[in-house]
Amino acid sequence: MKDNPQIIAILRGITPDEAVPHIACLLEHGINRVEITTNSPDWEASLHRVRQRFGADIQLGVGTVTSGDHLRRSVAAGADFILTPNLNPQLITQSKEQGLFVCAGVFTPGEIFTAVDSGADVVKIFPACALPRNYPQLIKGPLSQPVSFSAVGGVEIDNAAEFLHYYDSVGLGSALYKPGQRVADTAARCERLRQHRQ
């Protein structure tokens, strides 16, 4: 199945034993951008296993990165990109120096401008459900350079297409994966997402 770069699967709470089979399922359904959060059990081991198993077939990110320590460990574990839950210009700069793609968590126009000026590749509007769907269109005009917008927080299977009308990508967390769920449930949710986006 063709890869879908507009969808980022957020695997919060996944364990190393679950990571490979669930990500194999996501890949089968065209989702190859995956975020494993730092508040997941033994998240570094999950990243190592996923990278070893899937290599360059997966775009592997670390989410909930809030410190320089998280950043160093993300690089060591083979991350391609990081996602922050909040605006941290210093962390953005340090991440870019490490060659990582950065998705910075922001909410207000001031935070968006600061993130872009700091070098963020993507601004992650969080929580996106608290703002009008067309929020990116209201902000893009004054920005001095192009930047991608990603919606996270309140994005569900049945409203993802609405967000994608205005956003470049969306992050789906519990809508796709909840800790401990079966791979069959992940497959069923991926299929529902495909149907809703047709």
Helices and strands as residue ranges (DSSP letters): E 7-11, H 16-28, E 33-37, H 43-54, G 55-57, E 59-63, H 68-76, E 81-83, H 89-97, E 101-106, H 109-118, E 122-125, G 128-130, H 135-140, E 148-152, H 160-164, E 169-172, H 183-197
